[in-house]
Amino acid sequence: MEAASAVFSLPFATHLWQCAQRPCDKRGFSPGWAGNLFEDFRPGEVVAVDLRSNLKHCHARVADMVGIAPGLQYDELCAGLARRCQAGRILLHLPESVENVASFSISRLTRVLPSTPQRVLVVNETVSYRRLAKTQVGKADGVLEIGSSFGECTQILTKHAKAVVGIDNSQELVEESRRRYPFCQIELLNCFHERERLLELCRELQEGTENFKIFVDIGGDRSSTAVCRILSFLDEVLNSVPSPLVPCLVVVKCQGLSEAAAACSDPMGNISGSGDWWQTCAVPSSTRQQRKWGVARSESL
């Protein structure tokens, strides 16, 4: 069925899909994948400096390494120890600093992932999702947040990016988030019913910025099928124009999707296989939902 293939095939197929956090990772990112963010910093790389606040932005460029033992690796679990012993510091070029160069403990740094390869990152819970929001978004970026809810993550993104639009389909949540964070742009929008408006917002965010990024969190109580459906629909919309709108980073928070992705990812978090893992989450389990979306499970697997 054509409708089924559009909805349930793996979206963003040219992106590198990575399971950044499994359900068993209660204290941050998966150890293997965490190396993408916390290991082997090199001069010239862009990093985010932890200023002890989700709302303080500081992207800097590595100038030089000071006292780093070759091969020494850091992740979230040893960050506290690194702060205590000051094992290794890095000199950074700070674009907004008067003196321009400053020294920071390596435990306070997070690598800003490059725009290539384009990635889809799957995480399991809110803390890691928001940590990516505050570290992986820069002053030249445009960000679409799908599922802005009460606006907590929208304000984080707004403090770090050039342009941010949060969308939600609940009028009550949109009104409350606008009241809490009047400096944020939060729109009432149902993606499936307002396709052209969604496309217009995405086009504005991409055309006015250097990098286009998307964050998706449509609610912790939503099924993984609903999350898969919005991702597939979003990919379809972005590719429906003559010049496709391609995000360099898509971050998705979904426990069910994280669990399925973890089952077929390698130690570094790269998701392997032909997309069968996606099908287990994307196809509705109930007959009612199958009828609603025009697909039978036996015809899709």
C-alpha positions in Angstrom: 0.0 0.0 0.0 1.4 3.4 -1.0 0.2 5.2 2.1 1.8 2.5 4.3 5.2 2.7 2.6 5.2 6.5 3.0 4.5 6.3 6.7 6.4 3.3 7.8 9.6 3.3 5.8 12.7 4.6 7.6 12.7 8.5 7.2 15.9 10.5 6.8 17.4 7.5 5.1 20.6 9.3 4.1 21.3 10.4 7.6 23.5 8.5 10.1 21.1 7.1 12.7 22.6 6.7 16.1 21.3 5.5 19.4 22.8 8.1 21.8 21.1 6.8 24.9 19.6 3.4 25.6 16.9 2.8 28.3 19.5 1.2 30.5 21.7 4.3 30.4 20.3 6.1 33.5 23.2 8.6 33.9 23.6 10.1 30.5 24.6 8.9 27.1 25.6 5.4 26.1 29.3 4.8 26.9 30.3 3.9 23.4 28.5 6.7 21.7 29.6 9.3 24.3 33.0 9.3 22.7 31.4 11.4 20.0 31.1 14.2 22.5 33.7 13.8 25.2 36.9 12.1 23.8 40.0 13.1 21.8 39.6 16.9 21.4 41.8 18.4 18.8 42.9 22.0 18.0 40.4 23.7 15.8 37.4 21.8 16.9 34.3 23.6 18.1 33.2 22.8 21.7 30.5 23.8 24.1 31.8 25.0 27.6 29.6 24.0 30.6 28.9 27.3 32.4 26.7 25.5 35.0 23.5 26.7 33.3 21.3 25.5 30.5 20.7 29.1 29.4 24.3 30.4 29.1 25.7 29.9 25.7 29.4 29.4 25.1 30.7 27.8 21.9 34.4 28.1 21.6 37.2 26.7 19.4 40.1 24.5 20.8 43.4 26.4 20.7 45.7 24.0 22.4 46.0 21.1 24.8 47.6 21.5 28.2 48.7 18.5 30.2 46.5 15.9 28.4 47.9 12.4 28.6 47.8 10.6 25.2 44.8 8.4 24.9 43.1 9.7 28.0 39.4 9.5 27.6 36.5 11.2 29.4 32.8 10.6 29.6 30.1 11.7 32.0 30.8 9.0 34.6 34.4 10.3 35.2 33.6 14.0 34.8 33.5 14.5 38.6 36.8 12.9 39.1 38.4 14.9 36.4 37.2 18.1 38.1 38.7 17.1 41.4 42.1 16.1 40.0 42.2 18.7 37.2 43.6 16.0 35.0 44.0 17.9 31.8 43.1 21.4 30.6 42.4 22.9 27.2 43.0 26.4 25.9 40.0 27.8 24.1 39.4 30.7 21.7 36.4 32.4 23.2 34.8 34.6 20.5 33.0 36.9 23.1 35.9 37.1 25.5 38.0 40.3 25.8 41.2 38.2 26.3 40.0 35.7 23.7 41.9 32.7 25.1 41.1 30.9 28.4 41.9 27.6 30.0 39.2 25.1 31.0 39.1 21.6 32.5 38.4 19.0 29.9 35.5 17.7 32.0 33.6 20.9 31.2 33.7 20.5 27.4 31.3 18.9 25.0 32.2 18.5 21.3 29.8 20.2 18.9 29.1 17.6 16.3 30.0 18.7 12.7 27.2 19.2 10.2 28.5 16.3 8.2 27.6 13.5 8.4 24.0 14.5 8.9 22.6 12.6 11.9 19.5 11.4 13.7 20.1 10.9 17.4 17.7 8.9 19.5 17.7 9.4 23.2 15.6 7.9 26.0 14.9 10.7 28.5 14.6 14.5 29.0 18.0 15.2 30.7 20.0 14.0 27.7 17.6 15.5 25.2 18.0 19.0 26.8 21.8 18.5 27.1 22.0 18.1 23.4 19.8 21.2 23.0 22.2 23.3 25.0 25.4 21.9 23.5 24.6 21.1 19.9 22.9 24.4 18.9 24.9 27.5 18.0 24.4 31.1 17.2 24.2 30.5 13.4 21.6 27.7 13.7 17.8 27.6 13.0 15.9 25.1 15.0 12.4 23.7 14.8 11.1 22.1 18.0 8.2 19.7 17.6 6.3 19.2 20.8 7.2 22.4 22.7 4.8 21.5 25.6 5.3 24.0 28.5 8.3 25.6 26.7 11.2 24.5 29.0 13.3 23.2 26.1 12.2 26.0 23.8 13.7 28.6 26.0 17.0 26.6 26.1 17.1 26.4 22.4 16.2 30.1 22.1 19.1 31.1 24.3 21.6 29.2 22.1 20.4 29.5 18.5 19.9 32.3 15.9 16.3 31.4 15.3 13.9 28.9 17.0 10.3 28.0 16.5 8.5 25.7 18.9 5.2 24.1 17.8 2.5 22.2 19.7 -1.0 21.1 18.8 -2.4 22.0 22.3 -3.8 25.5 22.5 -3.7 25.3 26.3 0.0 24.4 26.3 0.9 27.0 23.8 -0.9 29.8 25.7 0.8 28.7 29.0 4.3 28.4 27.4 3.9 31.9 25.8 3.0 33.3 29.2 6.1 31.7 30.9 8.5 32.5 28.1 7.3 35.6 26.2 10.7 35.9 24.4 10.2 32.5 22.6 8.3 32.0 19.3 5.8 29.2 20.0 3.1 28.4 17.5 -0.1 26.5 17.7 0.2 24.0 14.8 -1.0 20.5 13.9 1.6 19.2 11.5 -0.8 16.8 9.8 -3.5 19.4 9.2 -1.3 22.4 8.4 1.3 21.0 6.1 1.9 24.2 4.2 2.4 26.2 7.4 4.9 23.6 8.6 6.8 23.8 5.4 6.8 27.6 5.5 8.3 27.6 9.0 11.0 25.1 8.0 11.9 27.1 4.9 12.2 30.3 7.0 14.5 28.6 9.5 16.8 27.1 6.9 17.0 30.2 4.6 17.9 32.5 7.4 20.6 30.4 9.1 23.7 28.3 8.4 22.4 25.1 9.8 18.9 23.7 10.1 18.2 21.4 13.1 15.1 19.7 14.4 14.2 18.5 18.0 11.3 16.2 18.5 9.6 15.4 21.8 5.9 14.8 21.4 5.3 13.6 24.9 6.6 10.8 27.2 3.3 9.1 27.2 3.0 8.9 23.4 3.6 5.6 21.7 6.7 5.0 19.6 4.3 4.5 16.6 3.1 8.2 17.0 6.8 9.4 17.1 7.6 7.3 14.0 4.6 8.7 12.2 5.6 12.3 12.8 9.2 11.7 11.7 8.0 10.0 8.5 5.6 12.8 7.8 8.2 15.4 8.4 10.7 13.7 6.1 8.0 13.6 3.4 7.1 17.3 3.8 10.8 18.4 3.7 11.4 16.5 0.5 8.2 17.6 -1.2 9.7 20.8 -2.6 12.1 21.3 -5.6 15.0 22.1 -3.3 14.6 19.7 -0.3 15.0 21.1 3.2 17.6 18.9 4.8 18.3 19.2 8.6 21.9 18.4 9.5 20.7 17.2 12.9 17.5 15.6 14.2 17.2 14.8 17.9 14.4 12.5 19.0 13.3 11.6 22.5 11.4 8.4 22.6 11.8 5.5 25.0 10.3 2.9 22.7 12.4 4.0 19.7 15.5 4.1 21.9 14.9 0.5 23.1 14.4 -0.8 19.5 17.4 1.1 18.2 19.6 -0.1 21.0 18.9 -3.7 20.1 20.5 -3.4 16.7 23.2 -0.8 17.3 26.9 -1.4 17.5 29.1 -0.5 20.5 29.5 3.0 19.1 25.8 3.5 18.8 25.5 3.3 15.0 22.3 1.6 14.1 22.7 -1.2 11.6 20.3 -3.3 9.6 17.8 -2.5 6.9 15.3 -0.7 9.1 13.5 -3.8 10.5 14.0 -2.3 14.0 12.1 0.8 12.8 9.2 -1.3 11.6 8.7 -2.9 15.0 8.0 0.6 16.4 6.3 2.2 13.4 3.6 -0.3 12.7 0.6 0.1 15.1 -0.1 -2.8 17.4 -3.8 -2.3 17.6 -6.2 -3.2 14.8 -8.0 0.1 15.4 -4.8 2.1 14.7 -4.0 0.0 11.7 -7.4 0.8 10.2 -7.0 4.5 11.0 -3.6 4.7 9.3 -4.7 2.4 6.4 -2.3 -0.4 7.0 -2.4 -4.0 8.3 0.6 -5.2 10.3 0.9 -8.4 8.2 1.2 -6.3 5.0 3.9 -4.0 6.4 6.3 -6.4 8.0 
